[in-house]
C-alpha cells in the first residue's frame, strides 16, 4: 500500500483510535504496535480506549473491518466509474473494470 493510500484510509476514520491504529499498523505492522502506542497516537485515555476496544484483538478486528469497508467502497466506485450504464455487455465491462 502506498503512503497516499495509507493516509486516505487513516483520515477516513472518524474514530481517532482506528485512525491511529491504521497509521501505526501500516507503518510498523500489527505485531509491532502496542495498545499503548495506539493510545498515545490517538490522544485518548486508556479507560476510554478499553471501553470501546476491550482488547488488542478487538481493535485489530475493527481495523480490518474498516479497511475492508473502505476498499470495497472504493472498488465499487471505480467499477461504476469505468463501466456506467447497462445493457447486455454491462457485466463483461464491469468484470473487465476490476482488472484495469
N, C-alpha and C positions, 0 to 999 in steps of 0.2 A: 504494500500500500504506500502511495506517495505521501509526502508531508502534507500536500494540499488536501488530499482525501482524508487524511487523519484529522486535520484541522476542521474540515467540513463536518465530519462525524461528531467531533468533540463539541463544536459550537452548537450543533443542532439540539443537543440535550439541554433541557431547561433545568434538569437536576444537577446541581453543582458536584455532587458525589459521582454521578455517572460521567459527567464531563471530565472531571479529574481522573477517574479510572481509565477512561478512553485515552487520554493524553499519556498517562503513565504506562498502561498496558502496551500501547503501540510503540512507545519509546524503549521500554525495557523488557517487555514480556510479562505475562501474568504471574509466573512463578517468582519473578524477581521483585515484585511490588508487594509491599506490606499494606495492611489496613491503615497503619499509622501514616504511611506515605500518602495514601489517598486522602485521609482525613486532613492532613496538613495542607495538601494542594487545594482541597475543596474549601478549606477555611471553616469547617463545621466542627461542632463538639463531638466527642466520641459517643456521648449519650444520644445525641441527635442522629448520628450515623447508624448506630446499632438499633435505634428504634425503627429505621426503615430497612436496614440490611443487617439482620442478626448475625450473619457470618460472612466470611470472605466468599464462600461457595455461593451464597445467595446473591451477593454483589456481582460475582462473575456471571452467574446465570442471567441477571438483569442486564448486564453489559452485553452479553451475547444476544439476548432477545432484542435489545435496542439496535444492535448492529445489524441483525437480520432484517428488522423492520425497515431501517434506512436503506440498506442495499436493495431490498425487494421493491421498495417505493421508487428508488432511482432507476432500477432496471425496467419496471413497468413504464415509467415516464419516457425513458429512452426508446423503448419499443413503440410506444404510442406516437412519439415524435417521428420515428423513422418509417412507420407504416400506418399512417392515418387512414380513415375510411373503412370501406368494407368490400364486398364483392367476393367472387369465387377464389381469387388468388390472395385474398387478405391473409389467410392462415399461413401460407408459404412466405409472404412478405414479413409477417411478424416473427416467424421462426428464423428467417434469414437475418432479421434485425438483431436478434440475440447475439449472433456471432460477428456482427460488423461493428 
